């Protein structure tokens, strides 16, 4: 949401607008100053991606633990109900 806020603030500050805001980049050609509209959107994408990369926790991979396989069937383990 921070990236969307940054992109929207840049677009508003630079005076671009989109009369069809539900269309995204498909309707960018009808916006006022379409190149600035796309640039502000891309800056918002970069901010969002940067936040995800910086805030995502790193997970250390550990070697899988091998379990002993107990494939033997022991009749003594059966219980009759």
C-alpha positions in Angstrom: 0.0 0.0 0.0 3.0 2.3 0.6 4.0 2.0 -3.1 0.5 2.8 -4.3 0.5 5.9 -2.0 3.8 7.0 -3.3 2.9 6.5 -6.9 -0.4 8.3 -6.4 1.2 11.2 -4.6 3.7 11.6 -7.4 1.0 11.5 -10.1 -1.1 14.0 -8.2 1.9 16.3 -7.6 2.9 16.3 -11.2 -0.6 17.0 -12.4 -1.6 13.8 -14.1 -5.0 12.3 -13.9 -6.9 9.4 -15.2 -10.7 9.7 -15.9 -10.9 5.9 -16.0 -9.0 4.9 -12.9 -10.3 1.3 -13.0 -8.4 0.4 -16.2 -4.8 0.7 -15.1 -2.2 0.8 -17.8 -4.7 -0.2 -20.5 -6.4 3.2 -20.3 -3.2 5.2 -19.8 -3.6 6.8 -23.2 -6.7 8.7 -22.0 -5.0 10.1 -19.0 -3.6 13.5 -18.7 0.2 13.4 -19.3 0.3 9.6 -19.9 4.0 9.3 -19.6 4.1 10.8 -16.2 1.1 8.6 -15.2 3.1 5.5 -16.2 6.3 6.8 -14.6 4.5 7.5 -11.3 3.0 4.0 -11.5 6.4 2.4 -12.1 7.9 4.3 -9.2 5.1 2.9 -7.0 5.9 -0.6 -8.2 9.6 -0.1 -7.4 8.8 1.2 -3.9 6.5 -1.8 -3.2 9.0 -4.3 -4.5 11.8 -2.7 -2.4 9.6 -2.9 0.7 8.9 -6.6 0.1 12.5 -7.4 -0.4 13.7 -5.4 2.7 10.9 -6.6 5.1 10.6 -10.2 4.0 12.3 -12.5 6.6 15.1 -14.7 5.3 14.6 -18.4 5.9 17.7 -20.5 6.4 17.6 -23.9 4.7 18.5 -26.8 6.8 19.5 -30.2 5.7 16.6 -32.6 5.7 16.6 -35.0 8.6 16.5 -38.6 7.6 14.2 -40.7 9.6 14.8 -44.4 10.2 12.4 -46.4 8.3 10.5 -49.0 10.3 9.0 -51.0 7.5 8.8 -54.2 9.5 5.4 -55.4 10.5 5.1 -56.8 14.0 1.9 -58.8 14.7 2.3 -57.9 18.4 1.5 -54.3 17.6 -2.1 -55.2 16.5 -5.0 -54.7 18.9 -8.4 -56.3 18.5 -11.3 -54.1 19.3 
